[in-house]
């Protein structure tokens, strides 16, 4: 009789803990009463608030499509009574935890004007320890018209350790609009200065689409526009030191916003 021995080999498979570790980053956005905003995730889902067409522009129309994301309107002061306007400090807050890899990709932030004004959008990206990424905390500042849209885009890929902070999407029409709003808000003085800057933008835009080589000319025109802004700001600063109010001026806020616009346009014409 032949005896058969069955030998069972036990194999232990060691799976590293990071294979199941879900990388997370906490996102918090907060703005003043000048804008609402809507965030779009890599799958096209949107969460936020849109003031356009809303019965109460400050409260806006809510959009809730991104799972786990929350947008709220916070008020410090008296609550509204009998449909009277809010008389308080308003802030609009968005909170969300990006989970990697399922939420990795490109995101958009669309700022929508409740009123015409200068807005501030505080942005906080705080990765959890396991993500091994740096925190990002800053305030994005810009100008906006009622019902107009200013878009920022950012990229998050936690599984690859990649985070590209929000960048304003600038075109010649955006720069042109910022010049006009700066003049309307008295951040930029003198119609001649406004028209000179607008003429510079028009000149750049007209060069597009003619020849491939014209992109170099567009860049030179943009550099001249940046130089003109710098010179105007230097002159304004001299008058500010003397406490003189001149008709022709450009405020520090307007200078920084317009200069940023030009710098972002220059990146499109290397």
LINTAJO-V167279 format. One record per residue. N is the residue number from 1. OMEGA is omega as a letter, one per 20 degrees, with the letter a starting at -180 (999 if undefined). Layout:
# LINTAJO-V167279
n->[N N]
omega->[OMEGA OMEGA]
This chain:
# LINTAJO-V167279
n->[1 2 3 4 5 6 7 8 9 10 11 12 13 14 15 16 17 18 19 20 21 22 23 24 25 26 27 28 29 30 31 32 33 34 35 36 37 38 39 40 41 42 43 44 45 46 47 48 49 50 51 52 53 54 55 56 57 58 59 60 61 62 63 64 65 66 67 68 69 70 71 72 73 74 75 76 77 78 79 80 81 82 83 84 85 86 87 88 89 90 91 92 93 94 95 96 97 98 99 100 101 102 103 104 105 106 107 108 109 110 111 112 113 114 115 116 117 118 119 120 121 122 123 124 125 126 127 128 129 130 131 132 133 134 135 136 137 138 139 140 141 142 143 144 145 146 147 148 149 150 151 152 153 154 155 156 157 158 159 160 161 162 163 164 165 166 167 168 169 170 171 172 173 174 175 176 177 178 179 180 181 182 183 184 185 186 187 188 189 190 191 192 193 194 195 196 197 198 199 200 201 202 203 204 205 206 207 208 209 210 211 212 213 214 215 216 217 218 219 220 221 222 223 224 225 226 227 228 229 230 231 232 233 234 235 236 237 238 239 240 241 242 243 244 245 246 247 248 249 250 251 252 253 254 255 256 257 258 259 260 261 262 263 264 265 266 267 268 269 270]
omega->[a r r r r r r r r a r r r r a a a r r a a a a r r a r r r a r a a a q r a r r a a r r r a r r a a a a r a r r a r r r r a r a a a a r r a r a r a a r a a r a a r r r a r r a r a r r a r r a r r r a j a r a r a a r r r r a a r r r a r a r r r a r r a a r a a a a r a r r a a r r a r r a r r r r a r a r r r a r r a a r a a r r a a r r r a r r r r r r a r r a r r r a a a r r a r a a r r a r r r r r r r a r a a a a r r r r a a r r r r r r r r r r r r r r r a a r r r r r a r r r r r a r r a r a a r a r a a r a a a r r r a a r r r r r a a 999]
